[in-house]
């Protein structure tokens, strides 16, 4: 888990980029797409707790 808001934002952008790339080549119901989306949701929830 990221330690500060800058690391958190970097992690969000990195995961968002990977998710977009993976989802563009796979079905949205692919288990890996769903897993990545859930991880991104968790990071976004964590960011919302900071602000």
Buried (B, 14 or more C-beta within 10 A) or exposed (E): EBEEEEEBBEBBEEBBEEBEEBBEEEEEEEEEBEEBBEBBEEBBEBBEEEE
